[in-house]
């Protein structure tokens, strides 16, 4: 069923989900970099950034990030990122002093044609990262351009066909745009719903099944049943929070929508401190050194997505085409 046919219901539901699912975990806000890759200040004659300048920003980020990772410069790395990417970047350095460097290819930039003087400038690009296409987004903050999102294209998915005008600029969509099946502002909370409830959630039929939607819900249900049998309560909740959503028009009237979700998971001992204990996965040891948690184990994850949303007159569901993310905080209670 198309979203527009029940847009009033979806609007109410999405608003409820966004409020009810707000995470209590603060997202780390980085400092601004002392060195700007390009000015985010627009003049009256041109948009906040041109496609050529956007490529320079991307290349400057890639070069600096390689140096930071090789030298273990966590705090310099923090100066290059913001939003959900700041959370994930800090977790990489917390887990390993020298995070593995990435191999980046040449970018194709998608610069939205924003009005001169726009206070929230941004642009996206797609480039090979470690052999797979990745969609990245930068935001302008003062004189700086900071990386805020990365989502790696899923195997079998084609790069989105972003519509460009004669000057090479893309068309941004407003958060409430009604020309697409799901308005950008609803995408994150509806995704959160289907990731928790699967086909029983309010987003059933609006977002395609897959590893980050229905399969995630199936895993949560299976883990809840398994831990309950061992005497533990298990819960995993997704929330949209207040992180920004970015949307660009694609050919054919659809949209490429980028957004982030928090996932908070807790496993709690319902019996006593002499229970079997909760093993701390080896991949979390850089964030939580304990081998076992007797009372509870809580983890916080940041996930970043890119979703292809069809036009309003389509009967097809939205498809999550790209993702990146993982655990950024883990706490064992003994």
C-alpha positions as CSV (number, residue, x, y, z in Angstrom):
1,X,0.0,0.0,0.0
2,X,1.3,3.5,-0.8
3,X,2.2,5.7,2.1
4,X,0.2,8.6,0.7
5,X,-3.1,6.7,1.0
6,X,-2.7,6.6,4.7
7,X,-0.3,9.5,5.2
8,X,-2.3,11.0,8.1
9,X,-2.0,7.7,10.0
10,X,1.6,7.4,9.2
11,X,2.3,10.9,10.3
12,X,0.8,10.3,13.6
13,X,2.5,6.9,14.0
14,X,5.9,8.2,13.0
15,X,5.6,11.1,15.4
16,X,4.7,8.8,18.2
17,X,7.6,6.4,17.4
18,X,10.1,9.3,17.2
19,X,9.0,10.5,20.7
20,X,8.5,7.1,22.4
21,X,11.8,5.7,21.0
22,X,14.1,8.6,21.9
23,X,17.4,7.3,23.2
24,X,18.8,8.5,26.6
25,X,22.3,8.0,25.3
26,X,23.8,11.3,24.3
27,X,25.6,11.5,20.9
28,X,29.1,12.8,21.2
29,X,29.5,16.2,19.6
30,X,33.0,16.9,18.2
31,X,35.0,20.1,18.2
32,X,35.5,22.0,14.9
33,X,38.7,21.4,13.0
34,X,41.2,24.2,13.2
35,X,41.9,23.7,9.4
36,X,39.0,24.0,7.0
37,X,39.0,21.8,3.9
38,X,36.8,24.4,2.1
39,X,34.7,27.4,3.2
40,X,31.0,26.7,3.9
41,X,30.2,30.4,3.7
42,X,28.1,31.2,0.7
43,X,28.1,34.4,-1.3
44,X,25.1,35.9,-3.0
45,X,26.4,34.7,-6.3
46,X,26.9,30.9,-5.7
47,X,25.6,28.0,-3.6
48,X,27.3,27.1,-0.3
49,X,29.7,24.7,-2.2
50,X,30.3,23.8,-5.8
51,X,30.8,20.2,-7.1
52,X,34.5,21.0,-7.7
53,X,34.9,22.2,-4.1
54,X,33.0,19.2,-2.8
55,X,35.5,16.9,-4.5
56,X,38.3,18.8,-2.8
57,X,36.6,18.4,0.6
58,X,36.3,14.6,0.1
59,X,39.9,14.2,-1.0
60,X,41.2,16.3,1.9
61,X,39.2,14.2,4.4
62,X,40.5,10.9,2.9
63,X,44.1,12.1,3.1
64,X,43.8,13.4,6.6
65,X,41.9,10.4,7.8
66,X,44.7,8.1,6.6
67,X,47.3,10.0,8.6
68,X,45.2,10.0,11.7
69,X,44.6,6.3,11.6
70,X,48.2,5.5,10.9
71,X,49.4,7.7,13.8
72,X,46.6,6.9,16.2
73,X,45.6,10.6,16.3
74,X,42.1,10.1,17.9
75,X,41.5,13.7,18.8
76,X,42.5,15.0,15.3
77,X,40.2,12.4,13.9
78,X,37.4,13.8,16.1
79,X,37.8,17.2,14.5
80,X,36.9,15.7,11.1
81,X,33.5,14.2,12.0
82,X,30.1,15.0,13.5
83,X,26.8,13.5,14.3
84,X,26.5,9.7,14.1
85,X,29.9,9.5,12.4
86,X,31.6,11.1,15.4
87,X,30.1,8.4,17.7
88,X,31.4,5.6,15.4
89,X,34.8,7.1,14.8
90,X,35.5,7.5,18.5
91,X,34.4,3.9,19.1
92,X,36.9,2.8,16.5
93,X,39.8,4.5,18.3
94,X,38.6,3.3,21.7
95,X,38.6,-0.3,20.5
96,X,41.9,0.0,18.7
97,X,44.5,2.8,19.0
98,X,45.3,2.4,15.3
99,X,42.1,1.7,13.4
100,X,42.6,0.0,10.1
101,X,43.0,2.5,7.3
102,X,40.5,2.6,4.4
103,X,41.3,2.5,0.7
104,X,39.1,5.1,-1.1
105,X,38.5,5.5,-4.8
106,X,37.6,8.7,-6.7
107,X,34.3,10.3,-5.7
108,X,31.2,11.1,-7.7
109,X,29.7,14.1,-5.8
110,X,26.0,14.9,-5.4
111,X,25.8,18.6,-4.3
112,X,22.2,19.8,-3.6
113,X,21.3,23.1,-5.1
114,X,20.8,25.0,-1.9
115,X,20.1,28.7,-1.6
116,X,23.0,31.0,-1.0
117,X,23.4,31.6,2.7
118,X,21.7,28.3,3.6
119,X,22.5,27.7,7.3
120,X,22.7,23.9,7.0
121,X,24.7,23.2,3.9
122,X,25.6,19.6,3.0
123,X,26.5,17.4,0.2
124,X,26.9,13.6,-0.5
125,X,29.2,11.5,-2.6
126,X,29.7,7.9,-3.6
127,X,33.2,6.3,-3.9
128,X,34.8,2.9,-3.5
129,X,35.8,2.2,0.1
130,X,37.8,-1.0,0.5
131,X,36.4,-2.4,-2.7
132,X,32.7,-1.6,-2.2
133,X,30.8,1.6,-3.1
134,X,30.1,3.8,0.0
135,X,27.7,6.8,0.2
136,X,29.1,9.5,2.4
137,X,27.7,12.9,3.5
138,X,29.4,16.0,4.7
139,X,27.9,19.0,6.5
140,X,29.2,22.5,6.7
141,X,29.8,24.0,10.1
142,X,31.2,27.5,10.1
143,X,34.4,27.3,7.9
144,X,34.6,23.5,8.2
145,X,33.2,20.5,6.3
146,X,32.7,17.5,8.6
147,X,31.9,13.9,7.7
148,X,28.5,13.0,9.2
149,X,27.4,9.7,7.5
150,X,28.8,6.7,5.7
151,X,26.7,3.8,4.4
152,X,28.3,1.0,2.3
153,X,26.3,-0.4,-0.6
154,X,24.8,-3.9,0.0
155,X,26.0,-6.6,-2.4
156,X,23.7,-6.8,-5.4
157,X,22.4,-3.2,-5.0
158,X,23.0,-0.7,-7.8
159,X,24.3,2.8,-7.0
160,X,21.4,5.2,-6.8
161,X,20.8,7.3,-9.9
162,X,20.7,10.8,-8.4
163,X,19.2,13.4,-10.7
164,X,21.6,16.2,-11.7
165,X,20.8,19.5,-13.5
166,X,22.8,21.0,-16.4
167,X,25.2,22.5,-13.9
168,X,25.9,19.3,-12.1
169,X,23.7,20.1,-9.0
170,X,21.3,17.7,-7.4
171,X,17.8,18.5,-6.1
172,X,17.3,18.3,-2.3
173,X,14.0,17.2,-0.9
174,X,12.4,18.8,2.1
175,X,11.7,16.7,5.2
176,X,8.0,16.7,4.5
177,X,8.2,16.1,0.7
178,X,5.0,14.3,-0.4
179,X,6.1,13.4,-3.9
180,X,7.7,10.2,-2.7
181,X,6.2,7.1,-1.0
182,X,7.7,7.9,2.4
183,X,8.5,11.5,3.3
184,X,12.1,11.8,4.5
185,X,11.1,12.8,8.0
186,X,9.2,9.5,8.5
187,X,11.9,7.2,7.1
188,X,14.0,6.8,10.3
189,X,11.1,6.1,12.7
190,X,9.4,3.8,10.3
191,X,12.6,1.9,9.8
192,X,13.0,1.7,13.6
193,X,9.5,0.2,13.8
194,X,10.1,-2.6,11.2
195,X,13.5,-3.4,12.7
196,X,11.9,-4.1,16.1
197,X,8.5,-5.5,15.1
198,X,9.1,-6.9,11.6
199,X,6.0,-7.5,9.5
200,X,3.8,-6.9,12.5
201,X,5.0,-3.3,12.8
202,X,3.3,-0.2,11.4
203,X,5.8,0.0,8.5
204,X,4.7,-3.4,7.2
205,X,4.7,-3.3,3.4
206,X,6.3,0.2,3.2
207,X,9.9,-1.0,3.7
208,X,11.2,-4.1,1.9
209,X,12.3,-7.1,4.0
210,X,16.0,-7.7,4.4
211,X,19.0,-7.9,6.7
212,X,18.4,-4.5,8.3
213,X,14.6,-4.7,8.6
214,X,12.7,-7.9,9.0
215,X,15.8,-10.1,9.6
216,X,16.9,-7.8,12.4
217,X,13.4,-8.2,14.0
218,X,13.6,-11.9,13.6
219,X,17.0,-12.0,15.4
220,X,15.8,-9.8,18.2
221,X,12.8,-12.2,18.7
222,X,15.1,-15.2,18.7
223,X,17.6,-13.7,21.1
224,X,14.8,-12.7,23.5
225,X,13.4,-16.3,23.5
226,X,16.9,-17.8,24.0
227,X,17.9,-15.5,26.9
228,X,14.5,-15.9,28.6
229,X,15.1,-19.7,28.7
230,X,18.4,-19.0,30.5
231,X,16.8,-16.8,33.1
232,X,17.5,-13.4,31.6
233,X,15.5,-10.5,30.2
234,X,16.5,-9.4,26.8
235,X,15.4,-6.2,24.9
236,X,16.7,-4.3,21.9
237,X,15.2,-0.9,20.9
238,X,15.8,1.3,17.9
239,X,15.4,5.1,18.1
240,X,15.7,7.9,15.6
241,X,16.9,10.5,18.0
242,X,17.6,14.0,16.6
243,X,20.2,13.2,14.0
244,X,19.7,14.8,10.6
245,X,18.1,13.2,7.6
246,X,19.3,14.0,4.1
247,X,17.3,13.4,0.9
248,X,18.1,13.8,-2.8
249,X,15.9,13.4,-5.9
250,X,16.6,10.3,-8.0
251,X,15.7,9.8,-11.6
252,X,12.2,8.6,-12.1
253,X,10.8,10.7,-9.2
254,X,12.1,8.7,-6.2
255,X,14.5,9.7,-3.5
256,X,17.8,8.7,-1.9
257,X,17.3,9.2,1.9
258,X,20.1,9.0,4.4
259,X,19.6,8.7,8.2
260,X,20.9,7.2,11.4
261,X,19.4,5.0,14.1
262,X,20.5,4.2,17.6
263,X,20.1,0.6,18.9
264,X,20.2,0.0,22.6
265,X,20.3,-3.6,23.8
266,X,20.2,-5.0,27.4
267,X,20.5,-8.5,28.8
268,X,19.6,-8.6,32.5
269,X,19.8,-11.4,35.1
270,X,16.3,-12.1,36.4
271,X,17.5,-14.7,39.0
272,X,20.5,-13.7,41.2
273,X,24.2,-12.9,41.0
274,X,25.0,-16.6,40.9
275,X,23.5,-17.1,37.5
276,X,25.3,-18.6,34.6
277,X,26.6,-15.2,33.5
278,X,26.6,-13.3,30.3
279,X,29.7,-13.7,28.1
280,X,31.1,-10.5,26.7
281,X,31.8,-11.0,23.0
282,X,35.4,-10.8,22.0
283,X,34.7,-8.0,19.6
284,X,33.6,-5.8,22.5
285,X,36.7,-6.3,24.6
286,X,38.1,-2.9,23.5
287,X,35.0,-1.2,24.9
288,X,34.4,-3.5,27.9
289,X,37.4,-5.5,29.2
290,X,35.3,-7.9,31.4
291,X,35.0,-11.4,30.2
292,X,31.6,-12.0,31.9
293,X,28.7,-9.9,33.2
294,X,26.8,-11.4,36.1
295,X,24.0,-8.8,36.5
296,X,23.6,-7.2,33.1
297,X,25.3,-6.4,29.8
298,X,24.2,-3.2,27.9
299,X,25.4,-2.1,24.5
300,X,24.7,0.9,22.4
301,X,25.0,0.9,18.6
302,X,24.9,3.5,15.9
303,X,23.7,2.5,12.5
304,X,23.7,4.6,9.3
305,X,21.6,3.8,6.3
306,X,20.8,4.9,2.8
307,X,17.4,3.9,1.4
308,X,15.9,4.1,-2.0
309,X,12.4,5.5,-1.7
310,X,10.0,5.1,-4.7
311,X,7.8,7.9,-6.1
312,X,4.3,8.3,-4.6
313,X,2.6,6.6,-7.6
314,X,4.7,3.4,-7.2
315,X,3.4,0.3,-5.5
316,X,7.0,-0.8,-4.6
317,X,8.4,-0.6,-1.0
318,X,11.4,1.5,0.0
319,X,14.6,-0.6,0.0
320,X,17.6,-0.2,2.4
321,X,20.5,-0.2,-0.1
322,X,23.4,0.7,2.1
323,X,24.5,0.5,5.8
324,X,27.4,1.0,8.1
325,X,27.7,1.0,11.9
326,X,28.3,-1.0,15.0
327,X,28.7,-0.9,18.8
328,X,30.1,2.2,20.3
329,X,29.5,1.6,24.0
330,X,29.4,-1.6,26.1
331,X,29.0,-1.9,29.9
332,X,29.1,-5.0,32.0
333,X,27.5,-4.9,35.5
334,X,28.8,-7.5,38.0
